[in-house]
Each structure stands twice: as C-alpha cells, then as structure tokens.
Amino acid sequence: MAILRTEAIVLKQFDLGEADKIITFFTKDYGKIRAVAKGVRKSKSSISGIVLPFNYNLITIYRGKSIDRINQIRNIFTFNKVREDLIKMAYASFVAEAVEKVSQENQANEALFALLLSTLHKIMVEEEKLPYIELVFKISLLVVLGLKPQLDYCVSCNKKLAYAEKNYFHVQQGGLICPECYQDNQEDFRFQGYILSVQMVESLKKIINNGFKGLRDWEGTEREYRQLDQLSDAFIKYHLELKIKSYDFLHMIKKLGET
C-alpha cells in the first residue's frame, strides 16, 4: 500500500456514513486528493477540528484501491479567525472552491498551492482590503494556470502597444488590442471588451508581476477597481468556464457591506 506524506490545505468535507467524512485537500506535492477521515464525527475524535475547511496540515495518506484514507494528520496552522468571521469566510470559501474547481487530482501545482496559502493568510490579516485581495487572487490564478492576460502586444496583430488614454482589452482574445484592430472589430468589442485607463493597465501589470506585494501600493479609484473586478470575472468565466456556487454568497455579503 502506497503512503503519501505532504503539506495540505482543506478545501471541503462531506459526511460519509454515520461516523466518517471525506476530506478534499489541495496538497503541495500531489495536487488535489480526497481521503476518508475515519470516525471523525464521533464526539471523542481528536482530529475533528483539524480537518475543518482552510486548515493547513501535514498529512499522511494510505492510498487505497477505491479511496484513500488519512493515517496521520498534524495541524500546521489553523485559520480559525477566518471561519469565525462571516465576511472573511465568504471570501475564503470562494478562493477554496475556485482552487478545487481548477485543480487536477494527483497533479502537483506548487504555484497554485502557494497562491492558495498566501491568499488565505491575506484574508485572515487584512480588514479593509478584502475586495482587492479577491482581485489579486483572480488575476494571479489566471497567471498560475497559464492564462496571463497579454498587455504588451496586440493580441490580434501582435504589434507592440503604446498605452494611451483609452486602451482596449478584448476578453475573448485574451488581452489588449491596438486602436487599429479595435476599429476593425468595434461590434465584437461591444460584447467582449473593456476600455482601460493607463492607470488600470499599470495596476493589472503590477498584479501580474508582483501579486500581493503591490497590494499596499494600490493607487486606483473605486471605479477602476470595479472595472478590473468585472474584467477578471468575465475573463475567468470565458477562459475557465467556472461555475462557482460560493460566488453568489460572496456577492451577497459584499452588497450587504455597501448598504
């Protein structure tokens, strides 16, 4: 019987029988894996609190023919502050579900693992910049998955771009298009395009190149943030075809915060 030992973050769990749970982990060395936590629903279980969503653990897994089983598990960090805050939990649930949707079973992606862990930490420690953390996560997710938006060359004709007052971002084509290509595709651009200021293009480039490092240097307006947020949602929807159930809950929470 093969044994796996790796760092792992709990993405979700669901009941199995009367006493067990199936835990979905995203691991540093093996990608997404599912394993049974035997007896975890019993009152005397010593690991019930360790397999809660978002927890960062060191696990040992026995690989079975049909389903894996948790042999040992030790907590590295417990994100209790995230689970105890409804708003932070909404953001973390979206992040965890997005990773669960895009990740592959038994296929390691250390960059995605690092992004998940750093995002959960940012959600835990920040109080006022949660929407910006969400934006950085979504753009960084595209980069990690090899879908980095093209901002230096026209995605239609490959001409080197010189940023202007208006810059034309085409979601379907995956990046900026030059003014000439915009003129040739105005009708199509109406449904797949966003007009970005130079500041918005530079903000996108900062996120792509620096991730969370540039979070405190955000200089955009609330309106620019909303436009980039809509752009990232449209980009993810088209290129990843994701349907994330927790996103509806997150949007509800965000709207409540605006009232």
Residue, then its C-alpha position, 0 to 999 in steps of 0.5 A: m500500500a502506497i503512503l503519501r506524506t505532504e503539506a495540505i490545505v482543506l478545501k471541503q468535507f462531506d459526511l460519509g456514513e454515520a461516523d466518517k467524512i471525506i476530506t478534499f485537500f489541495t496538497k503541495d506535492y500531489g495536487k488535489i486528493r480526497a481521503v476518508a477521515k475515519g470516525v471523525r464525527k464521533s464526539k471523542s475524535s481528536i482530529s475533528g477540528i483539524v480537518l475543518p475547511f482552510n486548515y493547513n496540515l501535514i498529512t499522511i495518506y494510505r492510498g487505497k484501491s477505491i479511496d484513500r484514507i488519512n493515517q496521520i494528520r498534524n495541524i500546521f496552522t489553523f485559520n480559525k479567525v477566518r471561519e469565525d468571521l462571516i465576511k472573511m469566510a465568504y471570501a475564503s470559501f470562494v478562493a477554496e472552491a475556485v482552487e478545487k474547481v481548477s485543480q487536477e487530482n494527483q497533479a502537483n501545482e506548487a504555484l497554485f498551492a502557494l497562491l492558495l496559502s498566501t491568499l488565505h493568510k491575506i484574508m485572515v490579516e487584512e480588514e479593509k482590503l478584502p475586495y482587492i485581495e479577491l482581485v489579486f487572487k483572480i488575476s494571479l490564478l489566471v497567471v498560475l494556470g497559464l492564462k496571463p492576460q497579454l498587455d504588451y502586444c496586440v493580441s490580434c496583430n501582435k504589434k507592440l502597444a503604446y498605452a494611451e488614454k483609452n486602451y482596449f482589452h478584448v476578453q475573448q482574445g485574451g488581452l489588449i488590442c491596438p486602436e487599429c484592430y479595435q476599429d476593425n472589430q468595434e461590434d465584437f468589442r461591444f460584447q467582449g471588451y473593456i476600455l482601460s485607463v493607463q492607470m488600470v493597465e499599470s495596476l493589472k501589470k503590477i498584479i501580474n508581476n508582483g501579486f500581493k506585494g503591490l497590494r499596499d501600493w494600490e493607487g486606483t479609484e473605486r471605479e477602476y477597481r470595479q472595472l478590473d473586478q468585472l474584467s477578471d470575472a468575465f475573463i475567468k468565466y470565458h477562459l475557465e468556464l467556472k461555475i462557482k456556487s460560493y460566488d453568489f454568497l460572496h456577492m451577497i455579503k459584499k452588497l450587504g457591506e455597501t448598504 
